[in-house]
Amino acid sequence: GKSSIVSTLAYDDSVKISATPGETTQVREFPLKLDGKTLYQLFDTPGFQDPGRVLKWLKQHETTSSMHAETLQQFIHTFRDDEAFSDEIKLLQPVMNGACIVYVVDGSKPYSEEYEAEMEILRWSGQPSMALINKIGSEDYIFQWKAALNQHFKMVREFNPLQITFEAKTELLDALSHLNSEWTKQLKSAIDILKQDHQQRLDASARIIAENIYRSLEYKLTFTLSAKQSDREEKAAYAEKYLNHLIGFEQQMQTEIEKRWGHNRLKRSGDSGIFEELELFSQESRELFGLSKRSLILVGSVSGAAIGGSAGLTLAPTALFDGGATMALSTTLLAAGGGILGAISAARGAEKYLNISTLGSLLNRRKLQIGPMQDPNFPFILLSRSIQHAVIIANRSHALRDELQLALNSSEKLFDAAEKKRLAKLNVNFIKARKADESLDAYAALIKIKLAEKIS
């Protein structure tokens, strides 16, 4: 589990991790840098190859305890080109150059005397040391390990790099800062910088989500049709293009947030992102992330008339293509609670408001526009999905190499009644492109509160 811990503390998902012990054969350095400044540096080293032989040699050359470190240096010098001790040499060199020792064991395996040679060799270095128990399997031998490790290390802690919170990381760094008084000031400063950076990532994520909501709600696609072209087929093609652009906006936002949290190599089952199986406009996504009918009536009283006007919404009938099959797109408009609710049955079971209007005509050519999106539930679906994605990414350990897993939470549960009304008003501002800066700030502030509640 060494490489997993290095990956976690270095915020680096490029660290090679294997389920097979002993896969690390070379020393790799992983500096944690922020704004060009190195806060600390981690070394991922091989494990011991033959600790029994090493300890036997050391004891044969032992004089006094005060000379242990010097004897260890002598061993490194003597066997630095000997393949039989190549792993030990690689492991011990950074230690003898002043690095702290973090000794990692698997708490799901029984303790054995064979590990005592390793611990004794490390003790000879005289360097500050900590032992971490990483329970990988289902068996539990942590009590055995603690009893043994406490005999050799100044500090012993349980540590799961795959389920680690930001707070637990800073607590570990704080513990390390007390092992060596010369490190205290630097590591305390590193912790403060990491906390500031954590808040900046929260701020940035909230802003990225708010800007994507704004871009998606105000987006309009214009196109021109000639009198000879089929309205039905051409409108269907442009409608599909319009919807694909909105999906593309969401995917761009996801990528930006992933990079913001240092996840650059996420494993995906395809190219559609974390919500691949719950497409943005699918009925499943609507049910899992959107508002209930009751809440839609509530927000409709705020947003419906402002979006559609008191006379209602005029949507032109069109069609969508799905795998070569044409499906009719029809519109049903209902007035409820002063707001307007609509349902459109379309390809892939989607429900959406497509505001297709004619902007003008000249010489047998008509200029048309699709958008902005009129569905009052769409921004809530998009917002809830965006927050869920950001929370998953921010809480994800850099040591994880599995595929992203969904965490579902609907807008219904995510926001209270007052927040839903507030968001509905801001959604109207986005659609009508008014008070952009003020609305973006308010939107981002509300999103940050939700992120802070869920990001540990």
Secondary structure, 3 states (H helix, E strand, C coil): CHHHHHHHHCCCCCCCCCCCCCCCCCCEEEEEEECCEEEEEEEECCCCCCHHHHHHHHHHCCCCHHHHHHHHHHHHHHHCCCHHHHHHHHHHHHHHCCCCEEEEECCCCCCCCHHHHHHHHHHHCCCCEEEEECCCCCCCCHHHHHHHHCCCCCCEEECCCCCCCHHHHHHHHHHHHCCCHHHHHHHHHHHHHHHHHHHHHHHHHHHHHHHHHHHHHHCCEEEEEECCCCHHHHHHHHHHHHHHHHHHHHHHHHHHHHHHCCCCCCCCCCCCCCCCCCCCCCHHHHHHHCCCHHHHHHHHHHHHHHHHCCCCCCCCCEEEEECCEEEEEEEEEEEECCEEEEEEECHHHCCCCCCEEEEEEECCEEEEEECCCCCCCHHHHHHHHHHHHHHHHHHCCCCCCCCCCCCCCCHHHHCCHHHHHHHHHHHHHHHCCCCHHHHHHHHHHHHHHHHHHHCC
